[in-house]
Amino acid sequence: MWRLLSVSQYIKEKKIDYAKMLLRTTNLSVSEIAQRLGYINLSHFTASFKQITNMTPVNYRKKY
């Protein structure tokens, strides 16, 4: 089923997809990943990540 996304929501989801890949395949810290994705505030990155994945970046890394 298709869902309509705003451009900003699409970009956010693509950034989180990239963050998920980095969490699974690198030893970069969560703050380094957030910076690479253009997030200035780590808590904003964490909130965005949790909104899309229903888990924090740290919990995602532990699980995968």
Rosetta constraint file for C-alpha pairs under 8 A:
AtomPair CA 5 CA 9 HARMONIC 5.89 0.50
AtomPair CA 5 CA 10 HARMONIC 5.94 0.50
AtomPair CA 6 CA 10 HARMONIC 6.17 0.50
AtomPair CA 7 CA 11 HARMONIC 6.22 0.50
AtomPair CA 8 CA 12 HARMONIC 6.12 0.50
AtomPair CA 9 CA 13 HARMONIC 6.14 0.50
AtomPair CA 10 CA 14 HARMONIC 6.26 0.50
AtomPair CA 11 CA 15 HARMONIC 6.16 0.50
AtomPair CA 12 CA 16 HARMONIC 6.24 0.50
AtomPair CA 12 CA 48 HARMONIC 7.74 0.50
AtomPair CA 13 CA 17 HARMONIC 6.13 0.50
AtomPair CA 13 CA 52 HARMONIC 7.20 0.50
AtomPair CA 14 CA 18 HARMONIC 6.28 0.50
AtomPair CA 15 CA 19 HARMONIC 6.14 0.50
AtomPair CA 15 CA 37 HARMONIC 6.40 0.50
AtomPair CA 16 CA 20 HARMONIC 6.07 0.50
AtomPair CA 16 CA 48 HARMONIC 7.87 0.50
AtomPair CA 16 CA 49 HARMONIC 6.09 0.50
AtomPair CA 16 CA 52 HARMONIC 7.67 0.50
AtomPair CA 17 CA 21 HARMONIC 6.42 0.50
AtomPair CA 18 CA 22 HARMONIC 6.26 0.50
AtomPair CA 19 CA 23 HARMONIC 6.05 0.50
AtomPair CA 19 CA 33 HARMONIC 6.46 0.50
AtomPair CA 19 CA 34 HARMONIC 7.71 0.50
AtomPair CA 19 CA 37 HARMONIC 7.66 0.50
AtomPair CA 20 CA 24 HARMONIC 6.25 0.50
AtomPair CA 20 CA 57 HARMONIC 7.83 0.50
AtomPair CA 20 CA 60 HARMONIC 7.68 0.50
AtomPair CA 21 CA 25 HARMONIC 6.07 0.50
AtomPair CA 22 CA 26 HARMONIC 5.38 0.50
AtomPair CA 22 CA 28 HARMONIC 7.42 0.50
AtomPair CA 22 CA 33 HARMONIC 7.19 0.50
AtomPair CA 23 CA 27 HARMONIC 7.25 0.50
AtomPair CA 23 CA 28 HARMONIC 7.30 0.50
AtomPair CA 23 CA 30 HARMONIC 7.71 0.50
AtomPair CA 23 CA 33 HARMONIC 7.98 0.50
AtomPair CA 23 CA 57 HARMONIC 7.49 0.50
AtomPair CA 23 CA 60 HARMONIC 7.60 0.50
AtomPair CA 23 CA 61 HARMONIC 5.49 0.50
AtomPair CA 24 CA 61 HARMONIC 6.10 0.50
AtomPair CA 24 CA 64 HARMONIC 6.08 0.50
AtomPair CA 28 CA 32 HARMONIC 6.00 0.50
AtomPair CA 28 CA 33 HARMONIC 6.42 0.50
AtomPair CA 29 CA 33 HARMONIC 6.31 0.50
AtomPair CA 30 CA 34 HARMONIC 6.13 0.50
AtomPair CA 30 CA 57 HARMONIC 6.85 0.50
AtomPair CA 30 CA 58 HARMONIC 7.33 0.50
AtomPair CA 31 CA 35 HARMONIC 6.17 0.50
AtomPair CA 31 CA 42 HARMONIC 6.11 0.50
AtomPair CA 32 CA 36 HARMONIC 6.21 0.50
AtomPair CA 33 CA 37 HARMONIC 6.33 0.50
AtomPair CA 34 CA 38 HARMONIC 6.44 0.50
AtomPair CA 34 CA 39 HARMONIC 5.20 0.50
AtomPair CA 34 CA 40 HARMONIC 7.46 0.50
AtomPair CA 34 CA 42 HARMONIC 6.41 0.50
AtomPair CA 34 CA 45 HARMONIC 6.10 0.50
AtomPair CA 35 CA 39 HARMONIC 5.25 0.50
AtomPair CA 35 CA 40 HARMONIC 6.32 0.50
AtomPair CA 39 CA 44 HARMONIC 7.26 0.50
AtomPair CA 39 CA 45 HARMONIC 6.07 0.50
AtomPair CA 41 CA 45 HARMONIC 6.56 0.50
AtomPair CA 42 CA 46 HARMONIC 6.18 0.50
AtomPair CA 43 CA 47 HARMONIC 6.05 0.50
AtomPair CA 44 CA 48 HARMONIC 6.13 0.50
AtomPair CA 45 CA 49 HARMONIC 6.02 0.50
AtomPair CA 46 CA 50 HARMONIC 6.03 0.50
AtomPair CA 46 CA 56 HARMONIC 6.11 0.50
AtomPair CA 46 CA 57 HARMONIC 6.53 0.50
AtomPair CA 47 CA 51 HARMONIC 6.04 0.50
AtomPair CA 47 CA 56 HARMONIC 7.77 0.50
AtomPair CA 48 CA 52 HARMONIC 6.47 0.50
AtomPair CA 49 CA 53 HARMONIC 5.99 0.50
AtomPair CA 49 CA 54 HARMONIC 7.58 0.50
AtomPair CA 49 CA 55 HARMONIC 7.23 0.50
AtomPair CA 49 CA 56 HARMONIC 6.42 0.50
AtomPair CA 49 CA 57 HARMONIC 6.63 0.50
AtomPair CA 50 CA 54 HARMONIC 4.63 0.50
AtomPair CA 50 CA 55 HARMONIC 4.74 0.50
AtomPair CA 50 CA 56 HARMONIC 5.13 0.50
AtomPair CA 50 CA 57 HARMONIC 7.43 0.50
AtomPair CA 51 CA 55 HARMONIC 7.83 0.50
AtomPair CA 55 CA 59 HARMONIC 6.13 0.50
AtomPair CA 55 CA 60 HARMONIC 6.23 0.50
AtomPair CA 56 CA 60 HARMONIC 6.11 0.50
AtomPair CA 57 CA 61 HARMONIC 6.17 0.50
AtomPair CA 58 CA 62 HARMONIC 6.33 0.50
AtomPair CA 59 CA 63 HARMONIC 6.15 0.50
AtomPair CA 60 CA 64 HARMONIC 6.11 0.50
